[in-house]
């Protein structure tokens, strides 16, 4: 069978417009709704249920009789003068009664519209706290009843999804009954068919979403009755009723062109076609007329401001990711500042309110025709993308806990992830054009990005030597991914992080197993595979004394070439750092190390910069004594910034901190500065104490794993 979305694409696109038929004039546009969940007949049950059992409505049932003789009553001439009443001198015209088709269409539209009122409730998890103080933080019920003060506050409904689906099924029954009327006009039949296609696709998408979670129960899951819906019959009816789609006009559709360019740009990023990314972003910038000086105040008020802001935010998010990859940290900082200012301004002036209320649906004007409605990124998803881009494009793990961005932004999100707070991740309305499939999809997006941000949070904790907290955060991310059936795509990344955790704790055998698992799950030519291979060699001490092992040296040189061929600043720095290990020419080795240092400085990659400082002060002793002293001091300060500023002992990066403390103690001793040497001696003692605590964590973790899977590991 042909894909329903292929057959319905342009027809549905055309139907996502203002009600287009002769029925619009015969049906009053009342806002009445149906509030009870119906029992459907056509699409529930076995395939032998072909004809709905409905009460037959006669087309003359509601006509007023004129000159009929009622048995047992006195006859009167029209228009029924009664005894004691004056015959009117002028007849009062009676309004024409709506046709059966109009009544069915109006009832179906009312049921469809009523289902929309339950979508926001179906989207919100029932565990979210809704009654917040102050009251201004409460999320409004965007599509519910209103008061004189505006929308009423949101309230949970455990049966919202079932009610929405039931109302949509009722709408399908009514539309099917209307389509069975033999004397429908062509325009009426087209109107019924297009509305049937819209509602039918929503129901089908709900059933399709439930296939991935057949055992899901409770609020937030697909309604249980989806398993009883005859989707084959539904799809067949949609094919019959809607037919082939008409080709949409494209002249003057600027938003349509912009959305296509954005889709192409995102495709380039998703498939890592980095050589095309810069040009694609430039094309996107030109199409939306976005410059570095553009602000919300300068946008064209005659156009859809929410659409303009949304497109500019997408462009800046993608630009941040690219600039972060190539190591242009100054550009990333400037873009992030603009992004947060723009988002704040959009909230202050209400730019996003209507877009949020209609679920991200945007109207595209079509010359000579009704507007076309398309789905854009809802504001709450845009918020999460901004937070995620901040942590990914600037993986800066240094500073205080309250200033480290890799900790700060995930912490802010975690504080509100279980609260239905205004202008946050769960603040989302829905349009009548959306269905339960849209609520499931958007809920999945929110939960998925929460899990991704949790992985970034665990990474920051790991490199700040907070191993227990990092381990807990990793398991929490795993739990979140499994709860939404998304663990498999992220399993290589998770294996890498668990391997790095075991490596830093000194459980080398466990680290090697995690790295092997990661490599088995990914493309051997990918960048993630390159990272895993380098980490694996490091965990097995294969990066020491490389020049004494020609075969290993040749293998590392091949990794160097792969790193240097990348457009990523991290890989370029890592490649030059590895080259300094394998190069037996001291001058050339120093040059590679200097290049790696310059890249890490520009990219603000403090983890790799700290490692380069340690290697420089251990292997390449050149320059005056004061130069060596400045390098040691800078290295010590960087090590302390990696999680030590908030601690009484000042211990951040433990192993590298010990190295710099030992070197400084020796330097002060040689210079005769005994007081400063004593201070560094205390610093060495503090680092050694912390090292013993880490060994204790390592033993406890190893014992736990041995109890679970009986896997022998050598002691740390």
C-alpha positions, 0 to 999 in steps of 0.5 A: 500500500502506498504510504498514507503520508505520500498520498495525503501530503499536499491534500493535507497541506491544503486542508491545513487552512481555513475551512474551505467549503460551502459548508462554512456558510451553512454551518454556524461557527459556534465554539460548542464542544463535546466533552464526553469520550464516545464509543466509536463504531467504524474503526474499533473491533474486527473487520466485519464491522463495516457499516456503522449502526446509527439512527437514520436521519431523514432529510425532511425530519426537521421541516415544518409542515404547512397544509397537513391535516392532523387526525382528530384536529380542526383544519385551519388554513395556512399559516395555522390561525387559531381561535382567538388569534388574529391572522397576521397580515405579513408572514414571518420568514422562517430560517432554512434548516441546515442540511444533514451534511452540514450538521454532520460536518459541524458535529465532526468539527466540534468533536475534533476541536474538543479533542484539542483541549485535552492535548496539553494535559496529555503532554504534561506528566502527571508527576509535575507540580502545577500549583506554584508560588508565586502564581505568576509561574503557573502555566496557563491552560492555553486551549481551555476555558478562560476567565475575565483575567485570561486563561485559567491555570493548567490542571492535570487530567489522568484520562486526557489522552483517552478523551482526545482519542475518543473525540477524534474517533467520533469525528471520523465516524461523523465524517464517514457518515457524511461521506456516505450521503449520495447527493453531496456536492463536489465541494462538500465531498472535498471538505469532508475528505480533507477533514477526514484526512487531517483527523485520520492522520492524527489517529494513525500517528497515535497508533503508530507511536503506540507501536514502540510502546505497546505496554505503556499505561497511565498518563503520558502513554498512548491510550489503551484503545489504540490496540483495538483500532483497525488501522488498515481500514482507517488507512484504506478509507483515507486513501479512498476519501482524500485521493491524490494530492494537488501540487502546492504553489510556491511563488512568494513563499519565503517562509517555505524556502527558509524552512527548506534551507534550515532542513538542509542545513540540519541534515548536513549537521546530523550527517556530519558533512562538516565540509559543507556546514559553513557554506550551508550556514551562510546560505541560511543567514542570507535567506533569513537576513540574519546579521550579528547586529540583528535584534528583536527590536529591529525585526519587521513588525509587519511580518511574523516576528515569532517566525523570524526569531525562531529562524534566527535562533536556529541559525545561531545554535547551529553556528555555535555548534560549528564554531565550538567544533573548530575552536573559535571560543570567542565567537561562541561566547558572543553568539551565546550572549546574543541568543540568551538576550534574544530569548529573554526579549522574546519572552518579555515582549510576548513574541513567543506566547501565541507561537507557544499556545498554538504548538509551534504552528506557523501560517505561510501566506499563499498568493491567491489562496488560503494560508498554509500551516506548517510545524515549526520548532515550539519555543520550549524545545528551542529553550532546551536546544539553547541550553544543550548548545551552550554545554556542547559548544563550550565544554569548559569544566573549570571554575567554581561550581556556580560559574562552571557553565557545564554544571550550571545550565544542567543544574538549572534544568534539573531544578525545574524538570519536575515542575510545570513552570511558565517559560520552561521545558513543559510550557507548551500549548497545542493547535487544533491541527495537532494530535496525540501523536504530536504530544507523544513526539514532543514529550519524547523530544523533551525527555531525550534532550534532558537525558543528553544534558544529563550526559554532559553534566556527568562528563563535567563532574567526571573531569572535575574529579567528582567520581561518585556524583558522575557515576550517579549522573551516568546511571540517571541518564541511562535510566532516562534513556531506557524509560523512553526507549532511546538507550540504543542510539546513545549506548556508544557514548555511554560506554565511552563515558563509563570507560573514562570513569573506570580509567580515571579510577584506575580500573584499567581492565574494566575501562578496556572492556567499556572501550571495546564495547564502544568500538563494537557499536560504532563505525570504525571510521568515525570520530568517536571510534578515533577517540575510543581507540586513543583512550583505550591505548592510554588505559593500557599504558601503550602511549608510554615510551612509544619510540621504543616500540616501532610497531606501536609508534607506526600505529600512533602515527596513523592516528595522528594523521586521522586527527590532523585531517579532521576539522575539529579543534579537539582532534587537531590538538590531540593529533599534534600532542600525539605527534610530539610523543612519537617524534624523535626530533626534539625541535619538531616535537616541541613545535607540535606541542606548541601548535597543540597548545595554541589550539587549546588556548583558542578553543578554551579546552582546559583539559587538554591544555592542562595535559600539555602543560604537564607534559611540557614541564616534565619533558621539554625544559627550555627557557629561563628559570622564570619561564619554567616557574610561570608554566608550573604556576599556571599548570597548578592553577588550572588543576585547581580550577578543575573542581578544587576552588570550592573545596577546602583542600583546593584539590581539583584534578588530582593526578596532575595537581600532584605533579605540579605540586611536586615540581613546585616544591622542588623548584622552591627548594632549589631556590632556597624558598623554604616557606613556599616549599613547605606550602607546596609540601602541604599541597602534596599531602592534600592531593595524596589524601584525596588520591587515597579516597579515590582508591577507596572509591575504586575498590568499592566500585570493583567489589560491587561489579564483582558481586554482580557479574564476577568480573576479575579486575586488577587492583587500582 
